[in-house]
Amino acid sequence: MKIVVLDGYTLCPDDLRMDALSALGEVTIYDRTPQERIAERIGDALVVLTNKARITREVMDACPQMKYIGVLATGYNVVDLPAAKERGIIVTNVPAYSTQAVAQHTMALLLASMSRVSEYDARVKQGAWSASPDFCFFAGPMEEMAGKTLGIVGFGHIGQAVARAALGLDMRVIVHTRTPREGFEQVQSVSMDELLGASDVITLHCPLTEKTQGLIGRETIARMKDGVRVINTARGPLVDEQAMAEALESGKVACYMADVLGTEPPAADNPLLGAPNTLLTPHVAWAPRQTRERLLDIAVGNVRAFLAGAPRNVVSC
């Protein structure tokens, strides 16, 4: 039984191996696969694993032996689900594997912004501390997180984990969500308008849909506090990047912190790359080693369950 992994590098760059998958069949692993070679590389494989390589209707037509597509992520928009359903192809994902990692990264970005860690580190290494006449020096204003209002858009597993961390740092937490959660008596559910106007920090943890694409744009930014900080560790297209760059230039937004951009990798002319007061990381919030180990374990378990006739983590259109 043939198993093909179309883009395994980001999951296993050099520190993990897919030996457990190899025990299930004849495995071929590609680091990356360009779109035009996907069908060729799948060939007559029964099981296909993908992260960002898109499995389209045309790919399915060219690969009639394919009966299972395992997405190595939580999001599964890389697969044409209606086409898979028509052909009886099982599609699975890996839900909730990165909750703590993404929450940790979200808070790391906020802490770095508030305490200006990177700036102070750079200045110390440039000799500013050695040249200081005092036991300390000031490179820029720092702020306490305690007492500030954190507005969370979306309150699934990651949003809830971020709320817990923020409450632990004595922040006031408000959320905008369609699904209120129990056990968060200290968290106030508010309208989007209220969240925009009241938050010192806004962090996005909602899915990307037709309704949420461009959620943070000129109109919504205008309704935010002056000097607001915005964090996006969810999906790049939630934010109008040109509008955000303009808000950073004007000072309306004090800092934009993002692990995701609208196009990845970003084009050299992405407006955020030259905008002031940004903290940008290359879509790595999900990627601590322990998190990737968990992802791999779940993904292999998904394949094993499919082969046993009891598929799990199945997604549908």
C-alpha positions in Angstrom: 0.0 0.0 0.0 1.5 3.3 -1.1 1.6 6.4 1.0 2.9 9.8 -0.3 3.8 12.8 1.7 3.7 15.8 -0.6 5.4 18.4 1.7 7.0 17.0 4.8 9.8 19.4 5.3 8.0 21.9 7.6 6.8 19.1 9.9 10.1 17.3 9.9 12.9 19.7 8.9 15.8 17.8 10.5 14.7 16.8 14.0 11.8 14.4 13.5 11.4 11.3 11.5 8.3 9.6 10.0 9.3 6.0 10.9 5.9 5.3 12.4 4.3 6.1 9.1 6.7 3.8 7.3 5.4 0.9 9.4 2.0 1.3 7.7 3.1 1.0 4.0 5.5 1.9 1.3 6.2 5.6 2.0 7.6 8.3 -0.3 8.3 11.6 1.3 8.9 14.8 -0.6 10.1 17.9 1.2 8.1 20.2 -1.1 5.9 19.6 -4.2 5.0 22.3 -6.8 1.4 22.4 -7.8 2.1 21.2 -11.3 3.7 18.0 -10.0 1.2 17.0 -7.3 -0.7 14.5 -9.5 2.5 13.0 -10.9 3.9 12.4 -7.4 0.7 11.0 -6.0 0.4 8.5 -8.9 -1.4 5.4 -7.8 -1.0 6.0 -4.0 -3.9 5.1 -1.8 -3.0 7.5 1.0 -1.8 11.1 0.6 -0.6 13.5 3.3 -0.4 17.2 2.6 0.1 20.4 4.5 0.0 23.3 1.9 0.0 21.3 -1.3 -3.5 21.7 -2.8 -5.5 18.6 -3.7 -7.9 19.9 -6.3 -10.7 18.3 -8.3 -8.2 18.0 -11.2 -5.7 16.2 -9.0 -8.3 13.8 -7.8 -9.4 13.0 -11.4 -5.8 12.3 -12.3 -5.3 10.0 -9.2 -8.3 7.6 -9.1 -6.5 5.2 -6.7 -6.4 7.9 -4.0 -8.9 7.0 -1.2 -7.5 9.1 1.8 -6.1 12.6 2.2 -4.6 13.5 5.5 -4.1 17.2 6.1 -1.1 17.8 8.3 -2.7 20.8 10.0 -6.0 21.9 11.5 -7.2 24.0 8.5 -8.2 21.9 5.5 -8.9 24.5 2.8 -6.2 23.0 0.7 -8.6 20.1 -0.2 -11.6 20.4 -2.5 -14.0 18.8 -0.1 -17.0 18.6 -2.4 -14.9 16.8 -5.0 -13.5 14.4 -2.4 -17.0 13.6 -1.1 -18.2 12.9 -4.7 -15.4 10.3 -5.0 -15.7 8.8 -1.6 -12.3 10.0 -0.5 -11.8 10.3 3.2 -10.3 13.6 4.4 -8.9 14.1 7.9 -7.2 16.9 9.7 -5.3 17.3 13.0 -7.4 19.4 15.3 -6.3 21.3 18.4 -2.7 20.1 18.4 -1.1 23.5 18.7 -3.3 25.3 21.2 -0.6 25.9 23.9 2.1 26.7 21.3 0.1 29.4 19.6 -1.1 30.8 22.8 2.5 30.9 24.0 3.6 32.7 20.8 0.8 35.2 21.1 1.8 36.1 24.6 5.5 36.2 23.6 4.7 38.8 20.9 2.8 40.9 23.4 5.5 40.6 26.1 8.1 41.6 23.5 6.1 44.6 22.5 5.4 45.7 26.0 8.9 45.2 27.4 10.8 46.0 24.2 13.0 43.0 24.8 14.5 42.8 21.3 15.3 46.5 21.2 17.0 46.4 24.6 19.0 43.3 23.7 20.3 44.9 20.5 21.3 48.1 22.3 23.2 46.2 25.0 25.1 44.3 22.4 25.8 47.5 20.5 27.6 48.9 23.6 24.9 51.2 25.0 25.0 49.7 28.4 28.7 49.6 28.6 28.7 53.3 27.8 26.0 54.2 30.2 27.0 56.3 33.3 24.2 54.6 35.3 23.4 51.1 36.2 20.7 51.0 33.6 19.7 53.0 30.5 16.4 53.6 28.7 16.0 52.8 25.0 12.3 53.4 24.9 9.2 53.3 27.0 8.0 50.0 28.5 4.5 49.3 29.7 2.9 46.9 32.2 0.3 44.5 31.0 -1.5 44.4 34.3 -4.7 46.5 34.2 -4.8 46.7 30.4 -7.8 45.4 28.4 -7.2 42.5 26.1 -9.8 42.0 23.4 -10.0 38.4 22.0 -11.8 37.9 18.7 -12.8 34.3 18.6 -12.9 32.1 21.7 -12.0 28.5 20.7 -9.3 26.5 22.2 -6.5 29.0 21.4 -8.5 32.1 22.4 -9.4 30.4 25.8 -5.7 29.6 26.4 -4.7 33.2 25.7 -7.4 34.4 28.0 -6.1 32.2 30.9 -2.6 33.5 30.3 -3.7 37.1 30.2 -5.8 36.7 33.4 -2.7 35.3 35.0 -0.9 38.6 34.2 -3.8 40.6 35.7 -5.2 41.9 32.4 -8.9 42.6 31.9 -10.1 40.2 29.2 -13.1 40.8 26.9 -14.1 38.5 24.0 -16.3 38.7 20.9 -17.5 35.2 20.0 -20.5 33.4 18.6 -20.1 30.7 21.2 -19.9 31.7 24.8 -17.9 29.3 27.0 -18.5 28.2 30.5 -15.8 28.5 33.2 -14.7 32.0 32.3 -16.5 34.1 34.8 -13.8 36.7 34.7 -14.1 37.2 30.9 -16.8 39.5 29.6 -18.5 38.7 26.2 -19.1 41.9 24.2 -20.1 43.1 20.8 -17.4 43.7 18.1 -18.0 47.4 18.4 -17.4 47.3 22.2 -14.3 45.2 21.8 -12.8 47.6 19.2 -13.4 50.7 21.4 -12.4 49.3 24.7 -9.3 47.2 24.0 -5.7 48.2 24.6 -4.7 45.0 22.8 -6.7 43.1 20.2 -5.7 39.5 19.4 -7.3 37.5 16.6 -8.2 33.8 17.1 -11.1 33.4 14.7 -11.3 31.3 11.5 -10.9 32.8 8.1 -14.2 32.8 6.3 -15.9 35.1 3.7 -17.2 37.1 6.6 -14.0 37.5 8.5 -11.6 38.2 5.5 -10.4 41.7 5.9 -12.1 42.0 9.3 -9.4 44.4 10.5 -9.4 47.2 7.9 -9.7 50.9 7.7 -13.2 51.1 9.1 -12.6 48.8 12.1 -9.2 50.3 12.8 -10.8 53.7 13.0 -13.1 52.5 15.8 -10.1 51.3 17.9 -8.4 53.2 20.6 -5.5 55.4 19.6 -2.3 53.5 20.3 -3.9 50.1 20.3 -1.8 47.0 19.8 -3.0 44.3 17.4 -1.9 40.6 17.3 -2.6 38.1 14.5 -1.5 34.5 15.0 -4.6 33.2 13.2 -4.8 33.8 9.5 -3.1 36.6 7.5 -6.1 37.6 5.4 -8.1 38.6 8.5 -6.1 41.9 8.3 -6.0 44.4 5.4 -2.3 44.8 5.4 -2.2 48.1 3.5 -4.7 49.6 6.0 -2.6 48.3 8.9 0.6 49.7 7.4 -1.1 53.1 7.1 -2.3 52.9 10.7 1.2 52.1 11.9 2.6 55.0 10.0 0.1 57.4 11.5 0.5 56.0 15.0 -3.1 55.0 15.3 -1.8 51.4 15.9 1.2 51.4 18.3 2.3 47.9 17.2 1.2 45.1 14.9 2.4 41.7 15.9 1.8 38.8 13.4 2.9 35.3 12.8 0.9 35.1 9.6 0.6 37.2 6.5 -1.8 37.4 3.6 0.6 35.6 1.2 3.3 33.3 2.6 6.2 33.7 2.0 5.4 37.5 1.6 6.3 39.4 -1.5 9.2 41.8 -1.1 6.8 44.7 -1.5 4.4 43.7 1.3 3.6 47.0 3.0 4.1 45.5 6.5 7.8 44.7 5.9 8.6 48.4 5.7 6.1 49.6 8.2 7.2 50.9 11.7 6.5 49.2 14.9 5.9 45.7 13.7 6.9 42.3 15.2 6.7 39.7 12.4 7.5 36.0 12.7 7.4 33.5 9.8 4.3 31.3 10.6 6.1 29.4 13.3 3.8 29.7 16.3 2.7 26.1 15.6 6.2 24.7 15.4 7.8 23.9 18.7 9.3 20.4 18.5 6.8 19.0 21.1 3.9 20.5 19.1 5.1 18.9 15.8 5.6 15.6 17.6 2.0 15.7 18.7 0.9 16.6 15.2 2.8 13.7 13.7 1.5 11.3 16.3 -2.1 12.3 15.6 -1.6 12.3 11.8 -0.1 8.8 11.8 -3.0 7.7 14.1 -5.4 9.1 11.6 -3.9 6.9 8.8 -3.8 3.9 11.1 -7.5 4.4 12.0 -8.4 4.7 8.3 -6.6 1.5 7.4 -8.5 -0.2 10.2 -11.8 0.8 8.8 -12.6 3.3 11.6 -11.5 6.8 10.3 -11.2 9.6 12.8 -10.9 13.3 12.6 -12.8 13.2 9.4 -13.8 16.6 7.9 -16.7 17.2 5.6 -18.0 19.9 3.3 
